[in-house]
Amino acid sequence: MFRYIIKRILMMIPVLIAVSFVVYFLMDLAPGDIISSMAPQDATEAELEMMREQWGLNGPLIERYFRYLGDLLTGDMGMSPSLRRPVAEVFIERLPATLQLALAATVVALIISVPLGIAAATHHRSFLDGISMVLAMIGVSMPAFWLGLLLIMWFSPLGLPSGGSGTPLHLVLPALALGAGQAGTLTRITRSSMLDVIRQDYLRTARAKGVSEKQVIRKHALKNALIPIITVFGSTLGNLLGGAVAIETVFSWPGIGRLTVNAVNQRDTTLATGCIIMFTVLLTVTMLLVDIAYAYVDPRIKAQYSK
Amino acid sequence: MKSKKFVALLMAASVLATTAVGCGNGSQSSQSSPGGSGATGTQYKEEIIIAMADEFTTIDPMETTAETNQIVQDCTHDLLTDTNLTTMQNEGELLESWEMVTPDHWTFKLKENVTFHDGTILNTDDVEFTLQRAAEKPTAANYVADIKEFNKIDDLNFEIYLTKGNVDFNYTLAANSLAILSKEAFETMEESEAVKIGTGPWVFDEFVSGDHVTLTRFEEGTLYPIPNTKKLTFRMIPEASARMIALENGEVDVIMSPSATDYSRLTESDGLQLITETGRTQHFVGFNLQNEGFIGTNPEFRLAVSKAINKEEMIIAAWDGYAQVSTSMMCRDMEYYADIEGVPYDPEGAQEIFDRLGCNGMTIDLVTSDASHRVKMAENLQSQLQKYGITLNVEYMQQAALTELCTGDGTTSGVEMYILSWTPGKNADYMFRNPIHSSGGRNYSHLEDPDIDALIDAAAAEVDTEKRAEMYLELQERLTCEIIPWIPIAQNTLTIGAAEGVTGVLIHPGLVHQFKFCERLI
């Protein structure tokens, strides 16, 4: 298992180099540069060049990229021209807000989806099942930013903050908007996974032995239905981070999603590349944790790793 | 039985949600708690919250040209001279008086007993230090590039010699990047702390990246009366609809850049107000004069397009009517603006020229940015030119990309027509030098006319105001009616949304709105 984890961590290195290369080059290919938007309207070419030099944006693209990569290897993610601060410092400052939002959205998604999925499966083809699936479909189909705007319109007149951060109440609406999509996907997968499991012979045996229905569902069915749920949960985490970009903008949430969007809009290559690299690290580590979680849920997988 | 439990769970969740909402209401009402009180016992709101569209990034005036930063800096720092937003005249802010001895020799006197936030008193050393620091900062260097010599006469008096004559040097000193800093603060503090020290009525208190900036009133300030508001918070809310909802809910007191679709809600709703002022941004339709294969290099064609555009119709489409028709290239509130007739709307005259030039069936490319008003301007222009048999292919791109494309090599960029805008500084020279002069950094039309260049240079150096006015009149008439590198369309109305009772918000035509004296009666 330990070897597997090391192998996965080492695999991250080429992924990160590839990501940095693609982002850095794509940002450079896009027309416009941050210096011309930062400079006064009447700045001369010499002044623009002076500013490019100040922010390390002078010289040919390849040279700049390798200079950036070299700095990155020493842990220096560079200075953001738009924020005039070190990228690492800004990222670390903004990261907790995004993690907080992602965690809250995950909790919302799990609180909604697992009971709803189980209820839908145990009441298969009932009215409750139908309602659950309709709600799940709405959750999956509705764009997060649109739901966000609706939630602001519905709930902020009642006193819930429409944006910003600072108190737990500020988290309610963005977490609901972001968690709804994930909840929809997870409800559907919980339901289908549970439906597969509750038809198994060993559950019939458990019931015949007189085990209560609650015990059958909680101890025997749910644990075995968890593997596909975890698989889908892992893959939806990527969507969650992607969704955070839109939700953070709608709810003025000071996280890294909004930071990245601003960086791209302002053509701040250093900041955008840094943020996307860190996003990749975050996602890869999360996927690794999900993989490790499999092993704990399914002893067969753990045994496979041990070989 | 299980269904009942499920329903009970749902009910419990809704009770929890209602409780949370209730808590929200409580915190909202606490926002309205009374703060300072005026001399007559009038109660003012303790904290004014201003919702801004863009992110604040730095308090250092020499590190930025972004309006969002400058709005906050305007509350904390002062300039030697500034535009009085009520009279629109250039006046001394930290200067008591000044005199132009000759265009390249100026003398100045500072106001007495002006206190910095660190308790030190403003003197000429602070001014000298600020100008020296500006020279080292790329964003500010061009404002002080012409300073040859700075002579301290005493603590309050100094003189400046310039490398070349500049009759508008007092306007140059009004550049936001030249906000006066405390020399002593830089000697005793870290630079990141020292830049926060200004002489403004507000003291920099807290900055939470991506969320808000908080200023507290400067209790020991001597330059301004102590504000009635205790705290000024600038919150960053990028979405226009979210800003509007936050204002309606009482979460914020003022919103910047409300959406045009919300103007009626702001004017018609009880408890809300729309503050308006004509801006100093000239929106125009331009031509690339160096694109050899393009018919727009022919001045007759440009005149025809100028006659063909119904500007009022375009204003309704782009700003819902909240703009003023431009008849001159120069912006209205600027010194030496002449109310010329320009090129009036004349569809028959336009048709005649188009027919003569054989424009029917012609297709022209136009580039502009994806900003909503520009998209609407372009769509409207498309439909207006279609009436003359001219098809306009419009390409939308991001602002940075558009600027780069239009300032690039005009012979190879492929640009034919474009829609852009120009927000000049406070003096008349700024109106023409950058977007018109062949050496200008924003000469999007790539106009190269030695006569016009000479006229711009001569007007800038002219001391006699009457002669100067004549020169600027000639520039306006020739550029607007004969050469037409671009067609001035409109100066849009700048708007700010505010709650009832909010006063002291002054709209700056150059978008650096003033909140120094913002307060709200309760």
HADDOCK unambig.tbl for C-alpha pairs under 7 A between the chains (distance, minus, plus):
assign (segid A and resid 31 and name CA) (segid B and resid 401 and name CA) 4.48 0.50 0.50
assign (segid A and resid 31 and name CA) (segid B and resid 404 and name CA) 6.90 0.50 0.50
assign (segid A and resid 32 and name CA) (segid B and resid 400 and name CA) 4.46 0.50 0.50
assign (segid A and resid 32 and name CA) (segid B and resid 401 and name CA) 4.14 0.50 0.50
assign (segid A and resid 32 and name CA) (segid B and resid 404 and name CA) 5.32 0.50 0.50
assign (segid A and resid 33 and name CA) (segid B and resid 400 and name CA) 6.56 0.50 0.50
assign (segid A and resid 37 and name CA) (segid B and resid 400 and name CA) 6.71 0.50 0.50
assign (segid A and resid 38 and name CA) (segid B and resid 64 and name CA) 6.65 0.50 0.50
assign (segid A and resid 38 and name CA) (segid B and resid 65 and name CA) 6.29 0.50 0.50
assign (segid A and resid 39 and name CA) (segid B and resid 65 and name CA) 6.79 0.50 0.50
assign (segid A and resid 39 and name CA) (segid B and resid 139 and name CA) 5.62 0.50 0.50
assign (segid A and resid 40 and name CA) (segid B and resid 65 and name CA) 6.15 0.50 0.50
assign (segid A and resid 40 and name CA) (segid B and resid 139 and name CA) 6.24 0.50 0.50
assign (segid A and resid 42 and name CA) (segid B and resid 434 and name CA) 6.04 0.50 0.50
assign (segid A and resid 42 and name CA) (segid B and resid 441 and name CA) 5.76 0.50 0.50
assign (segid A and resid 43 and name CA) (segid B and resid 142 and name CA) 6.91 0.50 0.50
assign (segid A and resid 43 and name CA) (segid B and resid 441 and name CA) 6.82 0.50 0.50
assign (segid A and resid 44 and name CA) (segid B and resid 441 and name CA) 6.66 0.50 0.50
assign (segid A and resid 47 and name CA) (segid B and resid 138 and name CA) 5.97 0.50 0.50
assign (segid A and resid 50 and name CA) (segid B and resid 138 and name CA) 6.58 0.50 0.50
assign (segid A and resid 51 and name CA) (segid B and resid 138 and name CA) 5.86 0.50 0.50
assign (segid A and resid 83 and name CA) (segid B and resid 57 and name CA) 5.30 0.50 0.50
assign (segid A and resid 156 and name CA) (segid B and resid 249 and name CA) 6.92 0.50 0.50
assign (segid A and resid 157 and name CA) (segid B and resid 249 and name CA) 5.61 0.50 0.50
assign (segid A and resid 158 and name CA) (segid B and resid 21 and name CA) 6.09 0.50 0.50
assign (segid A and resid 158 and name CA) (segid B and resid 25 and name CA) 6.82 0.50 0.50
assign (segid A and resid 159 and name CA) (segid B and resid 21 and name CA) 5.54 0.50 0.50
assign (segid A and resid 159 and name CA) (segid B and resid 22 and name CA) 6.94 0.50 0.50
assign (segid A and resid 159 and name CA) (segid B and resid 24 and name CA) 4.43 0.50 0.50
assign (segid A and resid 159 and name CA) (segid B and resid 25 and name CA) 4.44 0.50 0.50
assign (segid A and resid 159 and name CA) (segid B and resid 28 and name CA) 6.77 0.50 0.50
assign (segid A and resid 160 and name CA) (segid B and resid 21 and name CA) 5.59 0.50 0.50
assign (segid A and resid 160 and name CA) (segid B and resid 24 and name CA) 5.07 0.50 0.50
assign (segid A and resid 162 and name CA) (segid B and resid 242 and name CA) 6.85 0.50 0.50
assign (segid A and resid 162 and name CA) (segid B and resid 246 and name CA) 6.18 0.50 0.50
assign (segid A and resid 164 and name CA) (segid B and resid 211 and name CA) 6.27 0.50 0.50
assign (segid A and resid 249 and name CA) (segid B and resid 238 and name CA) 6.26 0.50 0.50
assign (segid A and resid 249 and name CA) (segid B and resid 239 and name CA) 6.82 0.50 0.50
assign (segid A and resid 250 and name CA) (segid B and resid 239 and name CA) 5.79 0.50 0.50
assign (segid A and resid 250 and name CA) (segid B and resid 242 and name CA) 6.91 0.50 0.50
assign (segid A and resid 252 and name CA) (segid B and resid 236 and name CA) 6.56 0.50 0.50
assign (segid A and resid 252 and name CA) (segid B and resid 237 and name CA) 5.02 0.50 0.50
assign (segid A and resid 252 and name CA) (segid B and resid 238 and name CA) 6.38 0.50 0.50
assign (segid A and resid 254 and name CA) (segid B and resid 209 and name CA) 6.91 0.50 0.50
assign (segid A and resid 254 and name CA) (segid B and resid 210 and name CA) 4.62 0.50 0.50
assign (segid A and resid 254 and name CA) (segid B and resid 211 and name CA) 5.44 0.50 0.50
